[in-house]
Amino acid sequence: MIKILLLEDDELFAETLIDNLEEYDYQICHTSNGESFLASAYENNFDIYLLDINVPLIDGMKSLQEIRRLNDNTPAVFLTSYKDKETLKNGFLSGCDDYLTKPFDIDELDLRIKSLLKRSGKSYDLIQFENLIYDPLIQTITKDGVDMACGQKVNELFKLFFENRGKIVTKEMIVTRLWGYDEEYSEGSLRVYVTKLQKLFDTKKIYNIKNIGYKIEF
């Protein structure tokens, strides 16, 4: 799982951002000031840094400068309300790799994170079964190297079954993963996604457990 260190002192914004990023399967460590950010960076390995600029104790730019001084080249993105060219210039001079002004679209942030991870050659775990591979970075399932264009819900279902291989996956587990607690779903749509996933396998792998859920033979 991709690990992100977030520096953001606006607690409400941070909570919203974390909730959204976790939907993309990122693991987030949140710090609210420059000192705690540097302490976390020193003690742990992260794949991406996301930093606000105007934060307490040590601002985001100085924090990143210190990181770079220690030859830490982890990709970094500034998330800030500043829009002037001088701040933008100083941000890149301090060592950032990208820059997003608030408010921003979470999908755009996700795409930029993925782009930086690719460029930096960061490693992450592929989920593989026989000739099927799920790539968590670009969120695609390929079969014999061909992108199956399954869509997000089938991708999530594949991960859910893989995480619980050999066990029964209840309908409640599927609904929670694919729709969450606040979204509406139907039994028919649930079966559609299970059927789509089943068709990816060359032989029958998913078995219906009546009135309970499903079990997959991985």
Summary of the structure (lengths in Angstrom):
residues: 218
radius of gyration: 20.3
end to end distance: 20.9
largest distance: 63.3
contacts: 625
relative contact order: 0.10
helix: 40%
strand: 22%
